[in-house]
Each structure stands twice: as C-alpha cells, then as structure tokens.
Amino acid sequence: MPLADTIGTNWAWVIPALSASAFFIVAIVGRFLPGKGAFVSIAAIALGFVLFWFVFADLLSNGDAFFSINWLSIGETNITWGVTVDRLSVTMLGLVTFVALLVQLYSVSYMKGDPRFGWYFAAHALFAAAMLALVLADNLVFLYVAWELVGLGSFLLIGFWYERRSAAEAAKKAFITTRIGDVGLLIGIILLYRATGSFEISTIFHVAQQGGIAEGTLTAAMALIFLGAMGKSAQFPFHVWLPDAMEGPTPVSALIHAATMVAAGVYLVARLMPLFELAPLVLLGVGVIGLVTFLFAGTLALVMTDLKRVLAYSTISHLGLMMLSLGALSVAAAMLHLVAHGVSKALLFLGAGSVTHGTEKTDIREMGGLMRVMPITAITFVIGAASLAGLVPLSGFFSKDEIMLAVLDHRHPVLLIAALGGSVLSAVYMARLALVVCFGNNRGEGAHESPWLMTLPLAVLAPFALILGLIAYGWSDSYTGFGGFLTGGGVHHAPIWLPVVSALLVLAGLAFGWRSWGRGNVTPFEGRDSRLLRLLENKYYLDDVFQWVIDRLALAFSRFVALFDRVVVNDTGVDGPAWSVMLSALRMRLAQTGRLYNYGLVMVLGVLALSALWWLVLA
C-alpha cells in the first residue's frame, strides 16, 4: 500500500506529539547528545512539516476528520482528548510547522555558543507542540490546557536570558498580563459547560444554534472568552507585554509574532465564530477593539527607535486588523492576513536578528546603508516591509484589501475610513524602518553579512512575502480562492474603487516616508519639542498608569490582604484555638500532676470542705 494512502488526517495528532516528545528528550538527555540535542527538536518539527502535507492532501480528498479518546468521566460528563482536522486547523498546522522549522534552523547559528543551547531548543519544541495541539483541539478543556502551555513556553523563551533583569521582568510581565485574560477564558468555558453540559466544541455549536443557551449567558461567555483572546493577541489595553517581550532571543520573537502565541487569540475567535455570531454585541466589540488596536499601535510604531520594538508595535497593529476582520464576520480574510502577516513578520524579525548580528546594534538611529554591506539581509528585509506596508502586488496588499472588503460589507463606513487611515500608518512606519535601516549613509563600522544558515531562511521566506497573497483569488473551478477553500463559500468581488483607493493611500504613505527618511534622515522629529511627540514616545503613558495602579492599588490591596490573613485568619483563626488549648493545658497541669499524694491531698481537702459546708448549713 502506498505511503500516501496510509498517512492522512488520522496522523494529524502525531505532529504535536513529535515536538512534545522532542521536548522531553532534549530536556532530559540533551546534554549527552551531539549539539546538545538541537537536532532532535529540528528533526521533530521537520517531520511534522512533512506530515502536514500528507494531512493536507487527505483533507482535500476526503474532507474533515475528527478523532477523540475518552480521558476521564465525572458523573455523566465525559472529557475527551481529541483533534479536529478541518481547513482552519490545517491552515494553522502549515503555518506553524513551516515558520517553526525555519526559526529553529536559523537559531542553530544565532544561538551558537550559548551555554543553554540545548535547553533553548527544548523550550522551542514545547512551544511548538503546545501551539500545534491548540489548533487541533476538539474540546475546550484540551484547548485550555494547550493554551496555558503556550503561555508557559512563551515565559520560558522570553525570559531565556533570565540573568538579565530586563528579560526576567519581561517574562513575568507577559505571563501575568496574559493570565488576566486567561481567567476570563476559563470562566467563559465554564459558563458554556453549565449551559450545554459539554466541553466539545461541535456539541456547543449545535446546542447554541438550536437556542439551547440563554442570550445573556452566551453574551457573557463570549465576552469572557474574547478577554482571553485579547490577552494572548495583545489587544488594547493588554498590548503592554508584547514590546517588552523583545528581551528574548530574536528567533523567539519571530516565532511568537509570526505563528504561535499572538496568533492563538485570533485563531480562538475564528474557531468559535459560530458562537460569536450569536452574540452580535460582543462581535461588534471585537471589531471596535481591533480597530482601536490597529490605529493605536500604528502611531507608536512611528516613533520607536529600537528595531525590534518597531516590529513589535507593527505586530500589535496588524493583530488589531485581524480582529477587525473577525468583527466584520470574515474568518477567511482574518486568516489570510494571519498567514501573510506571519510569513512577512517572520522574515522581518529574522532579518532584524541578522541586522543585529552583523552590526551589533539595535537602535535604528545607529544603522544605515546596509543594502551595500548586507545585501541579502537588506533586500529580504525590504521585501517583508513592503509586504506589510500593503504595496501592490505583494501579499500584504491582497490580505489587507480582503479585510477592507469585509468591513465595507458588514460594518459602518466610519470603520472602513478609519481602517484605511490605519493602512496609511502601516505604509509610513514600514517605509521609515526600511529606509533608515537599509538605505542612506552607513552609520555602523564593521557591518557584515550573516552566516548562510541565517540568510537561508530569509531567502526562503521572501518569495512567499512576494506572492502568497495570490491565494486570495480563484484560479480554477476546483480552487475558488482562500475564502472558498477555508469556508466553502463563493468568491467575493470587491468594487473596483476600493483596491484603487487602498493602493493609492499606501503609495501616499510610502511617498511621505520617502520624503521624510529617504535622504538619509534618521527622523524628521529630531530636535522638536512637541507634546504629541512626547506622548507617543512615552506610549501614551499607559505603562506609567498601569505601574501606578499596580503600586498604589494592587500592591496596597495585597498588603491589606496579607495583614488580614496574618492577623485575622492565621493568628486568630488558626493559631488562636491552638494557643487557647495550650494555655488551658498549662493551667490543667497544676491539677493533673499524675502523683497519688497530690490527688489524696485534694480528696482530703474536698472532704473537709464539704464537712465545713454541711456544718454551716445545718448549724
């Protein structure tokens, strides 16, 4: 029997299992293996990428598949571990395995010589396994377990260089900030279970669509679940952890921003879209928060000077655009942009790592002219930037315009106008980044091209950033475009004016960027004392506000709780009865001596006392 006939959708669960196994192998015995076991992690994700193609082919031939096994039973409730292999999950399987493979290959050179080289690859394997399990999960318990493991993986990788205080603080900030949203997600899952008696996603869909969940319960549950998505996907105001997460190794940033942690929130909303559609008020909130995040982060990307932080705010901004698409009822457009953005952002972050490796600098004001000294890195970096800027005909243009069409069809025109304004911002800050870093005068001495193992992933990713957007359109009767592939729907045709206006606005943004930074200027804002500029440079003071809330409210309340716990609960409620028993025992020791002559004396004294009492009464 041919191999292709035996390996199909029924092997999808093996893909995360391979990386999970690699984690345990490398973590336990990696130090005894060649290269500290890095090859085990790379081989696991490479084999997972190969298996993805078999799963994908079988999906196209035989359709969706579902597999599950019973895990435990509580009363009449059976909790299963199962996988859903459909076009949404397989899309994510392809993106995660592809990007994770390139990132791990890149990391062999980037992390060379690090004393915890093996542990780095073990944590990478855990991170990839958790994300792969999350996208395949067929029930909310399994999804939540994988969701938390994704958070653990990010904590380990962001804080990989924990000996640096900034990295340790960034890891804690990411972990705690996302935990706030995760509490909401857990409560939302519990509400859905109480209403349906099941954790299985398909069962919950069926019950909800039959009117089996009260409107108020469903609205509350979806709002809480979206809170979890906001935390993972860094939506305003939970965005504050993502820029600080740049303290981790640059390949980690590429993985987080392109295909794993921040994509989890977008995927969660897309996976549960049938429930969000039944809660229209929440869905509107998804779109509004997405739009606010898109614009808010875009303004901050304009003024950041750290190379990776510019890219971080760009990620936040485009995650907002994906949420806007979901709020406009278009899973296909959101997922198309997720894939196009994932490829382009992986290219940009790996390019940023190559720039830092070749220049030993992170401040863009100290860079320039890299097109001459680092041509492979610079050319691929410009391609990634142009794609995210939405330049025709790169992939970012097509995915962005699909979102604009969804907003035009399902939301108020004001949201479309604001979104088009956000696309101009994207073009401006991407033009600024590419022009300052890659063109102009060379401001760094000794810059050199990176090793081939770092430039090869860039060369692989760049063509996808150029042409991937073409999958948005149908090219045959069997393939009607990405939207048709993902949802089974027909092809959507945009009015001609929308892509024309969108393209012109992007060109206007790029022209402004060229005028401002195209002649070697580091920044047109240099030397200006502007309140708006100070507001942007201080990130709207939101970090300061949150720190004030933590210091003055959260910690003050914590101190009160600690005092109440120590004085009332511990000292009085727990230790109090113990002290009373001990004091009573000390007093009882005076009477209960265990000596016969003491008891005889007490008996004699008692007889004398009773005799005296009898005499006094009768007398």
Secondary structure, 3 states (H helix, E strand, C coil): CCHHHHCCHHHCCHHHHHHHHHHHHHHHHHHHCHHHHHHHHHHHHHHHHHHHHHHHHHHHHHCCEEEEEEEEEECCEEEEEEEEECHHHHHHHHHHHHHHHHHHHHHHHHCCCCCCHHHHHHHHHHHHHHHHHHHHECEHHHHHHHHHHHHHHHHHHHCCCCCCHHHHHHHHHHHHHHHHHHHHHHHHHHHHHHHHCCCEHHHHHHHHHCCCCCHHHHHHHHHHHHHHHHHHCCCCCHHHHHHHHHHCCHHHHHHHHHCCHHHHHHHHHHHCHHHHHCCHHHHHHHHHHHHHHHHHHHHHHCCCCEHHHHHHHHHHHHHHHHHHHHHCCCHHHHHHHHHHHHHHHHHHHHHHHHHHHHHCCCEHHHCCCHHHHCHHHHHHHHHHHHHHHCCCCCHHHHHHHHHHHHHHHHCCHHHHHHHHHHHHHHHHHHHHHHHHHHCCCCCCCCCCCCCHHHHHHHHHHHHHHHHHHHHHCCCCCCCCCHHHHHHCCCCCCCCCHHHHHHHHHHHHHHHHHHHHHCCCCCCCCCCCCCHHHHHHHCHHHHHHHHHHHHHHHHHHHHHHHHHHHHHHHHHHHHHHHHHHHHHHHHHHCCCCCCCHHHHHHHHHHHHHHHHHHHHHHHC
